[in-house]
C-alpha cells in the first residue's frame, strides 16, 4: 500500500514544502484526481482553493459546499 498525505489547511504548502516530507504531500486537487473524482490536466493546474468561483469540489468555497440560499420574504406594508 502506498502512503501519502493531503494538505487541506493551505494547499499551497503542498507545493512550497512538499519535498520536505518523507511521503508525497498532495493538494486537495491532486487527491481528487487520484481518486478519479476529477480529471487531471497536464496543461492547467488549478490554484483556486479559496476562490468563490472555484472550478471543482476539491475547494472549500465550491458551490456544492455552500449552504442553500433561502429567499427572504419582504415585509408587507398595509396602508389604512
Secondary structure, DSSP 8 states (H G I E B T S, - for coil): ---EEE--S-THHHHHHGGGSSSEEE-HHHHHHHTTSS---SS-----TT-TT-SSTTSTT-GGGS--------------
